[in-house]
Amino acid sequence: MIKSGAFRIHPQEIEDVIIEMPGVVECAVVGMPDEIMGEIIKSFVVLRSDVCLNNKDILQYCKKNLPEYKLPRVVEFIESFPKTISGKIKMYVLK
């Protein structure tokens, strides 16, 4: 659960929207500390090797499909996620 201002946001809702984008392989959303809001939304995205998307593309897609308070403030592209032996994303490493 991400606590941003007066809102409580489930990361899965944002991940589900971003993963719908063509070329996105995996996505993880975390709350990052923020002095004013408590937490801000940060998304980590893994793209297919033949796809070229940027932060603006991700944010525009999110604006069409999410309310303003659920928009990621930061988008970071990474090669792969740190995972456990069972294949789950190590969210604590991303924070």
N, C-alpha and C positions, 0 to 999 in steps of 0.2 A: 504494500500500500504506500503510495506517495502522498505526502501531506503538503500541498502547495496552497498557501494562503488559507482560505476557508474551505477548500475542496479536498476531498479524499478520492484519489484516482487509482484505479486498478491498472497496472502496467500492461496486463494482457489485452485490454481494449485497444491500446495504442499499437501494440505489437501486431495484433490481428489486422489492423488497417495497413500498416507498413508492409507486412508480408504479402499482401495482395498485389503489390506493385510488381509488374513484370521485371525480372532481372534480380529481384531481391531473394537471396537464398535463406538467410536467417536474420532475425532481429531480436534485440533484447532492450528493454527500457528500464531505467533505474532513476531513482531520485537522488540528486546531488545537492549537498548543503548550500543554502543561500541565506544570507543575513536578513533579507527583507521578507521573502516568501516562505521561509522554512526549508523548502526543497524546490528545485526546478527539475523539469523533466529532461533527461538526456537519453537519446537513443543510439544504440550501437547497431550498425548495419553491415552485413556481409553480402557482397554482390557477386553475381556470376562473373567469371573472368572476361567474358566478351561484352559486358554491359558497362556503359559509362553514365552514371548518374551522379549528381552533386547534391549538396545540402538544399539548394533552392528547389530542386525537383521533388525531394522528399517532403519538404515543408509545404509546397503548393498542393501536393496530393493530400497531405494531412488536413490542410485548411478546407478542402472540399468535403472531407469525410469525418471530421471531428469538430467538436465545439472548441472555441478559442482557449479555454482554460486547460484543455488536454493536449495542446500543441507542444511538441518538443521544443525546447529553447536551444538545445545543442544536438547536432547530429554528427556522429563520428563513424567513419568507415574503417573497418578492420578486416584483416585477412581471414581470421578464424577466431572462434571463441575458446576461452579456456574451459575445458570440460572435465567432469569427473569420469571415473572408470565406467560408470553406467551411462555416460553420454549426456548428462544434464549440464547446463551452463553454470559455471561458478560465478554467480551474481556478485558475491562479495569481492571477487577479484576486479570486477568492472568498476565497482564503486571506488 
